[in-house]
Amino acid sequence: MFSIPCTEENKQKLVRAIDQSENYFCLLNSNQYPDPYSTLNWKISYGDRLLSRNIAEHSFEELRTFLSNSAKPIYGFLGYDLKNDVEKLSSKNTAHISFPELFFFEELVAISEENNELKSSSSLDFDWVEPRNPSTKSNSKIIQHVSKIDYVKNVQRIQEHIIAGDVYELNYCIPFEILDIQIDPVELYFLLNKRSPNPFSGLLKINHQYIISASPERFLCKRGSKIISQPIKGTIKRTENIEKDIEQLLHSEKERAENVMIVDLVRNDLTKTAITGSIKVEELFGIYSFPQLHQMISTVTSIQDEQYDVTEVIKNAFPMGSMTGAPKVRAMELIEQLEVFKRAAYSGALGYIMPDGTFDFNVLIRSIFIDQQEKKLNFNVGSAITLDSNPEEEYEECLLKAKAIFKVLGSE
């Protein structure tokens, strides 16, 4: 047995010790956010039986096989470009960091927060390391790969596609990068989580690569036979007058239109593996507050038809509509044409699947991606473009969403 007091200092010591001793681990952290569907507060797991796919095609079938041969929880992520395994699509752009298309490991040891203690059923033998002062700044500047001028032009191009009837909403994203960087991913995670303590926070290590997530969004989870999706569409800057902020977001016709379009898309995705008539919109236009902004979140649920397994439920909803647009396939085709990078892990999903089929995955937004071997750091931001979008306002929304990341990297 292992048990220590649940303090922020002990959490940092524990994660650092695991980082130094293990090649693969996953930390999931709800930051005590009130969530009726959450089953964990803070949990770090590591293991060594792996599923790592560098090719998108047939990856979901490989995941099904991996699950059928496992009697333990698995942790990992699904990359955005698994879209090519779901639909007849391709990815021709270059990724700033080449993560696997899909990666999971089987849990060997897990340490969870329980009753103000960090506990494990296993005994742990680590070289404990004191947390250091954060070292996250770099002499290298943040490279912005799409200028404001080009961003505005691309938004206008998207609106031309909307007028032509190709799509009616599209999530357009832009990349940022730092080269030749020496950075401590564990320290960076705790810094970002302190500044932006969101409900679907996570830290995943895959050898020399790291995913640091401060995501506010749930992609999909399963509780019993119930499937839950909670798409975010609708954003406003948080000011000192919170009541006014919320009122403005709640009554914005543009933001409501964005949200309801994606709710309809999610309903359609869930229908593919649901019992007929079981789709419900449990909450429409819910307003939730986060440190830098307020978001409009809706909750869509279904009851899983037992003829479909967990892999099919996830595959039929992937990638999440909030990060594509609608109609979904045409939106993904245009994203490939308009964006200058391969999304890779970004706008994929990080989470877990339990032996009983229970699962929970976030949306990999507000996230930092690091390759220690290549000394690269990358992050991306985006927003939903509709006919009513103002290109300059959408650009400012992108920067607002990246505010916490800019801050922890020592940039305004």
C-alpha positions as CSV (number, residue, x, y, z in Angstrom):
1,M,0.0,0.0,0.0
2,F,1.0,3.6,-0.7
3,S,-0.5,6.6,1.0
4,I,0.7,10.2,1.5
5,P,-1.1,13.5,2.3
6,C,-2.8,15.1,-0.8
7,T,-0.9,18.4,-1.0
8,E,0.1,20.3,-4.2
9,E,3.8,19.7,-3.2
10,N,3.3,16.0,-2.9
11,K,1.5,15.8,-6.2
12,Q,4.4,17.6,-7.9
13,K,6.9,15.3,-6.2
14,L,4.9,12.2,-7.2
15,V,4.5,13.2,-10.9
16,R,8.2,14.2,-11.1
17,A,9.3,10.8,-9.6
18,I,7.1,8.9,-12.1
19,D,8.3,11.1,-15.0
20,Q,11.9,10.2,-14.1
21,S,11.3,6.5,-13.7
22,E,8.6,5.6,-16.4
23,N,8.4,6.0,-20.2
24,Y,4.6,6.2,-20.2
25,F,2.2,7.8,-17.8
26,C,-1.1,9.6,-17.8
27,L,-2.4,12.2,-15.3
28,L,-6.1,13.1,-15.3
29,N,-7.3,16.0,-13.2
30,S,-10.8,17.3,-12.8
31,N,-9.7,20.2,-10.5
32,Q,-12.7,19.4,-8.3
33,Y,-14.9,20.9,-11.0
34,P,-18.6,20.1,-10.3
35,D,-19.5,17.4,-12.8
36,P,-22.3,14.8,-12.4
37,Y,-20.5,12.5,-14.8
38,S,-17.0,12.6,-13.4
39,T,-15.6,9.5,-11.7
40,L,-12.2,10.9,-10.6
41,N,-10.6,13.9,-9.0
42,W,-6.9,13.3,-9.6
43,K,-5.3,10.2,-10.9
44,I,-2.0,9.2,-12.3
45,S,-1.4,5.8,-14.0
46,Y,1.5,4.1,-15.7
47,G,2.1,0.8,-17.4
48,D,3.9,-0.9,-20.2
49,R,1.6,-2.9,-22.5
50,L,1.2,-0.6,-25.4
51,L,-0.9,0.1,-28.5
52,S,0.8,2.7,-30.7
53,R,-0.4,3.3,-34.2
54,N,1.4,5.5,-36.8
55,I,-1.1,4.8,-39.5
56,A,-4.7,6.0,-39.1
57,E,-6.3,3.3,-41.2
58,H,-7.7,0.3,-39.2
59,S,-6.6,1.9,-36.0
60,F,-10.1,1.6,-34.4
61,E,-10.0,-2.1,-35.2
62,E,-6.6,-2.4,-33.5
63,L,-8.1,-0.6,-30.5
64,R,-11.0,-3.1,-30.4
65,T,-8.5,-6.0,-30.4
66,F,-6.4,-4.3,-27.7
67,L,-9.4,-3.9,-25.5
68,S,-10.6,-7.5,-26.0
69,N,-7.2,-8.7,-24.8
70,S,-7.1,-6.4,-21.7
71,A,-8.7,-6.9,-18.3
72,K,-7.3,-3.6,-17.0
73,P,-8.0,0.1,-17.5
74,I,-6.3,1.7,-20.5
75,Y,-5.2,5.3,-20.9
76,G,-4.1,7.3,-23.9
77,F,-5.3,9.5,-26.8
78,L,-6.9,9.5,-30.2
79,G,-5.4,11.8,-32.7
80,Y,-7.6,14.0,-34.9
81,D,-6.3,12.4,-38.1
82,L,-8.1,9.2,-37.2
83,K,-10.8,10.9,-39.2
84,N,-9.1,9.0,-42.1
85,D,-10.1,5.7,-40.5
86,V,-13.7,7.0,-40.0
87,E,-14.2,8.5,-43.5
88,K,-12.5,8.4,-46.9
89,L,-10.3,11.3,-46.1
90,S,-6.5,12.0,-46.1
91,S,-4.0,14.2,-44.3
92,K,-1.4,15.9,-46.5
93,N,-0.2,18.7,-44.3
94,T,2.9,18.3,-42.1
95,A,2.6,18.0,-38.3
96,H,4.8,20.3,-36.2
97,I,5.3,17.3,-33.8
98,S,4.7,13.8,-35.1
99,F,2.7,12.0,-32.4
100,P,1.3,8.6,-33.0
101,E,-2.1,8.6,-34.6
102,L,-3.4,6.6,-31.6
103,F,-1.7,5.6,-28.4
104,F,-2.8,3.6,-25.3
105,F,-1.2,1.8,-22.5
106,E,-2.5,-0.7,-20.0
107,E,-2.5,0.3,-16.3
108,L,0.1,-1.3,-14.1
109,V,0.0,1.1,-11.2
110,A,-2.4,3.9,-10.4
111,I,-2.4,6.6,-7.6
112,S,-5.6,8.4,-6.9
113,E,-6.8,11.2,-4.7
114,E,-9.1,9.8,-2.0
115,N,-10.2,11.5,1.2
116,N,-7.4,14.1,1.1
117,E,-4.7,11.4,0.5
118,L,-2.9,10.1,-2.5
119,K,-3.3,6.4,-2.4
120,S,-2.3,3.3,-4.4
121,S,-2.9,-0.4,-3.8
122,S,0.7,-1.0,-4.9
123,S,3.8,-0.2,-3.0
124,L,5.9,2.4,-4.8
125,D,9.7,2.8,-4.7
126,F,10.7,6.1,-6.2
127,D,13.6,8.5,-6.0
128,W,11.7,11.5,-4.7
129,V,12.7,14.8,-6.2
130,E,11.9,18.2,-4.7
131,P,9.9,20.5,-7.1
132,R,12.1,23.1,-8.7
133,N,11.4,26.7,-9.5
134,P,9.6,26.7,-12.8
135,S,11.9,27.0,-15.9
136,T,9.6,27.6,-18.8
137,K,10.9,30.6,-20.6
138,S,12.9,30.3,-23.8
139,N,15.3,32.6,-25.6
140,S,13.4,31.5,-28.8
141,K,10.4,33.5,-29.8
142,I,6.9,32.0,-30.4
143,I,6.5,31.5,-34.1
144,Q,3.0,32.4,-35.4
145,H,2.6,30.4,-38.6
146,V,-0.5,32.3,-39.8
147,S,-0.5,36.1,-39.8
148,K,-3.5,38.1,-38.9
149,I,-3.9,39.2,-42.5
150,D,-3.8,35.6,-43.7
151,Y,-6.2,34.5,-41.0
152,V,-8.7,37.2,-42.0
153,K,-8.4,36.1,-45.7
154,N,-9.0,32.5,-44.8
155,V,-12.1,33.3,-42.7
156,Q,-13.4,35.2,-45.7
157,R,-12.7,32.2,-47.9
158,I,-14.7,30.0,-45.5
159,Q,-17.6,32.4,-45.6
160,E,-17.5,32.1,-49.4
161,H,-17.9,28.4,-49.0
162,I,-20.8,28.9,-46.6
163,I,-22.5,31.2,-49.2
164,A,-21.9,28.5,-51.8
165,G,-23.6,26.0,-49.6
166,D,-20.5,23.8,-49.0
167,V,-20.7,24.1,-45.2
168,Y,-22.7,26.2,-42.7
169,E,-20.0,26.2,-39.9
170,L,-16.3,25.3,-39.9
171,N,-13.8,25.2,-37.1
172,Y,-10.6,26.9,-38.4
173,C,-7.4,26.6,-36.4
174,I,-3.9,28.3,-36.5
175,P,-0.6,26.9,-35.1
176,F,2.1,28.4,-32.9
177,E,5.5,26.9,-32.3
178,I,8.8,27.4,-30.4
179,L,12.0,25.8,-31.7
180,D,15.2,24.9,-29.8
181,I,13.5,25.0,-26.5
182,Q,14.6,23.4,-23.2
183,I,11.6,23.1,-21.0
184,D,10.4,21.0,-18.1
185,P,7.0,19.5,-19.1
186,V,6.0,18.6,-15.5
187,E,6.6,22.1,-14.2
188,L,4.9,23.5,-17.3
189,Y,1.8,21.3,-16.6
190,F,1.5,22.5,-13.0
191,L,2.0,26.1,-14.1
192,L,-0.7,25.9,-16.7
193,N,-3.1,24.1,-14.4
194,K,-2.6,26.7,-11.7
195,R,-3.4,29.5,-14.2
196,S,-6.2,27.6,-16.0
197,P,-7.6,24.8,-13.7
198,N,-10.1,23.3,-16.1
199,P,-12.2,20.2,-15.6
200,F,-10.5,18.0,-18.2
201,S,-6.9,18.7,-17.4
202,G,-4.3,16.1,-18.3
203,L,-0.6,15.2,-18.8
204,L,0.4,12.3,-21.0
205,K,4.0,11.1,-21.5
206,I,5.0,9.0,-24.5
207,N,8.8,8.5,-24.2
208,H,10.2,11.9,-25.1
209,Q,6.9,13.4,-26.1
210,Y,4.3,15.1,-23.8
211,I,0.8,16.3,-24.1
212,I,-0.1,19.0,-21.6
213,S,-3.8,19.8,-21.6
214,A,-6.0,22.4,-19.8
215,S,-9.1,21.4,-21.7
216,P,-12.5,22.6,-20.6
217,E,-14.4,20.3,-22.9
218,R,-15.6,16.7,-22.7
219,F,-15.8,14.8,-26.0
220,L,-17.6,11.7,-25.0
221,C,-18.1,9.5,-21.9
222,K,-20.1,6.4,-21.0
223,R,-21.8,5.8,-17.7
224,G,-23.7,2.5,-17.6
225,S,-25.5,2.3,-20.9
226,K,-25.7,6.2,-21.2
227,I,-23.5,8.0,-23.6
228,I,-22.8,11.7,-22.9
229,S,-21.3,14.4,-25.2
230,Q,-20.8,18.0,-24.1
231,P,-19.8,20.2,-27.0
232,I,-18.6,23.8,-26.4
233,K,-19.6,26.4,-28.9
234,G,-19.9,30.0,-27.8
235,T,-17.2,32.1,-26.1
236,I,-16.9,35.5,-24.4
237,K,-14.1,37.2,-22.5
238,R,-14.4,37.1,-18.7
239,T,-14.5,40.6,-17.2
240,E,-15.2,41.8,-13.6
241,N,-18.9,42.1,-14.4
242,I,-19.6,38.4,-14.6
243,E,-23.4,38.7,-14.7
244,K,-23.2,41.1,-17.7
245,D,-20.8,38.7,-19.5
246,I,-23.1,35.7,-19.0
247,E,-26.2,37.7,-20.1
248,Q,-24.4,38.9,-23.2
249,L,-23.2,35.3,-24.2
250,L,-26.6,33.7,-23.4
251,H,-28.5,36.1,-25.7
252,S,-26.0,36.3,-28.5
253,E,-27.8,35.0,-31.6
254,K,-24.5,34.2,-33.3
255,E,-23.1,32.1,-30.4
256,R,-26.5,30.3,-29.9
257,A,-26.6,29.5,-33.7
258,E,-23.0,28.1,-33.5
259,N,-24.0,26.0,-30.5
260,V,-27.2,24.6,-31.9
261,M,-25.6,23.6,-35.2
262,I,-23.1,21.4,-33.4
263,V,-25.7,20.0,-31.0
264,D,-27.6,18.8,-34.1
265,L,-24.4,17.3,-35.5
266,V,-23.7,15.5,-32.2
267,R,-27.3,14.2,-32.1
268,N,-26.7,12.7,-35.5
269,D,-23.4,11.1,-34.5
270,L,-24.9,9.5,-31.4
271,T,-27.9,8.2,-33.3
272,K,-25.6,5.8,-35.2
273,T,-25.1,3.6,-32.1
274,A,-28.1,4.6,-29.9
275,I,-31.4,2.9,-29.1
276,T,-34.0,4.5,-31.3
277,G,-35.6,7.4,-29.6
278,S,-33.1,7.6,-26.8
279,I,-31.3,10.9,-27.9
280,K,-31.9,13.8,-25.5
281,V,-30.6,17.3,-25.2
282,E,-30.3,17.5,-21.4
283,E,-29.0,21.0,-21.4
284,L,-29.0,23.6,-24.2
285,F,-26.9,26.8,-24.0
286,G,-25.6,26.2,-20.6
287,I,-23.1,29.0,-19.6
288,Y,-20.0,27.9,-17.7
289,S,-17.3,30.2,-16.3
290,F,-13.5,29.6,-16.6
291,P,-10.6,31.7,-15.5
292,Q,-10.1,33.6,-18.7
293,L,-13.5,33.3,-20.4
294,H,-17.1,32.0,-20.3
295,Q,-18.3,29.2,-22.6
296,M,-21.6,28.0,-23.9
297,I,-21.9,24.2,-23.3
298,S,-24.7,21.9,-24.2
299,T,-25.2,18.3,-23.1
300,V,-26.5,15.6,-25.5
301,T,-27.1,12.0,-24.3
302,S,-28.1,8.7,-25.7
303,I,-28.6,5.1,-24.6
304,Q,-26.1,2.7,-26.2
305,D,-27.6,0.0,-28.4
306,E,-26.0,-3.2,-27.2
307,Q,-25.2,-4.5,-30.7
308,Y,-22.4,-1.8,-30.8
309,D,-19.3,-2.0,-28.7
310,V,-17.3,0.8,-27.1
311,T,-15.0,1.2,-30.1
312,E,-17.9,1.7,-32.5
313,V,-19.5,4.3,-30.2
314,I,-16.3,6.3,-30.1
315,K,-15.6,5.9,-33.8
316,N,-19.0,7.0,-34.9
317,A,-18.7,10.2,-32.9
318,F,-15.1,10.9,-33.9
319,P,-13.8,13.5,-34.5
320,M,-15.9,15.7,-32.3
321,G,-18.2,18.1,-34.2
322,S,-17.1,21.1,-32.1
323,M,-13.7,20.9,-33.8
324,T,-14.8,20.1,-37.4
325,G,-18.0,21.9,-38.4
326,A,-21.0,20.9,-40.4
327,P,-21.7,19.0,-42.6
328,K,-18.9,17.1,-40.9
329,V,-17.1,15.4,-43.9
330,R,-17.1,18.5,-46.1
331,A,-15.9,20.6,-43.2
332,M,-13.0,18.2,-42.6
333,E,-12.1,18.3,-46.3
334,L,-12.0,22.2,-46.2
335,I,-10.0,22.1,-43.0
336,E,-7.3,20.1,-44.8
337,Q,-7.2,22.7,-47.6
338,L,-7.2,25.8,-45.5
339,E,-5.1,24.9,-42.5
340,V,-1.3,25.0,-42.8
341,F,-0.5,22.1,-40.4
342,K,-1.5,18.5,-39.6
343,R,-3.5,18.6,-36.4
344,A,-2.1,15.3,-35.1
345,A,-2.9,15.1,-31.4
346,Y,-4.5,18.5,-31.3
347,S,-8.3,18.4,-31.3
348,G,-8.1,14.7,-30.7
349,A,-9.2,13.2,-27.4
350,L,-7.3,12.2,-24.2
351,G,-8.8,9.8,-21.6
352,Y,-9.4,6.3,-20.4
353,I,-11.5,3.1,-21.0
354,M,-12.3,0.8,-18.1
355,P,-12.7,-3.0,-18.4
356,D,-16.5,-2.6,-18.0
357,G,-16.7,-0.3,-21.0
358,T,-16.9,2.9,-19.0
359,F,-14.9,5.6,-20.6
360,D,-14.3,9.4,-20.6
361,F,-12.4,11.5,-23.1
362,N,-11.7,15.2,-23.3
363,V,-11.2,17.4,-26.4
364,L,-7.5,18.2,-26.8
365,I,-7.8,22.0,-26.9
366,R,-6.0,24.6,-24.8
367,S,-3.2,22.1,-24.9
368,I,0.6,22.2,-25.4
369,F,2.6,19.5,-27.3
370,I,6.3,19.0,-26.6
371,D,9.0,16.9,-28.2
372,Q,12.0,16.9,-25.8
373,Q,14.2,15.1,-28.2
374,E,13.6,17.6,-31.1
375,K,13.4,20.5,-28.6
376,K,10.0,21.6,-30.1
377,L,6.9,23.0,-28.5
378,N,3.6,23.5,-30.4
379,F,0.1,24.8,-29.5
380,N,-2.9,25.6,-31.7
381,V,-6.1,27.6,-31.3
382,G,-9.2,28.0,-33.4
383,S,-12.8,29.1,-33.5
384,A,-16.1,28.3,-35.3
385,I,-16.7,30.3,-38.4
386,T,-20.2,31.0,-39.6
387,L,-21.6,33.5,-42.1
388,D,-22.2,36.0,-39.2
389,S,-18.6,35.8,-38.0
390,N,-16.5,38.9,-37.9
391,P,-12.9,37.8,-39.0
392,E,-11.1,40.3,-36.7
393,E,-13.3,39.3,-33.7
394,E,-12.6,35.6,-34.4
395,Y,-8.9,36.3,-34.5
396,E,-9.2,38.0,-31.1
397,E,-11.1,35.0,-29.8
398,C,-8.3,32.7,-30.8
399,L,-5.8,34.8,-28.9
400,L,-8.1,34.9,-25.9
401,K,-8.2,31.1,-25.8
402,A,-4.4,30.9,-25.9
403,K,-4.0,33.6,-23.2
404,A,-3.1,31.1,-20.4
405,I,-0.6,29.3,-22.6
406,F,1.1,32.6,-23.7
407,K,1.3,33.6,-20.0
408,V,3.0,30.4,-18.8
409,L,5.5,30.6,-21.7
410,G,6.4,34.1,-20.6
411,S,4.8,35.9,-23.5
412,E,2.0,38.4,-23.8
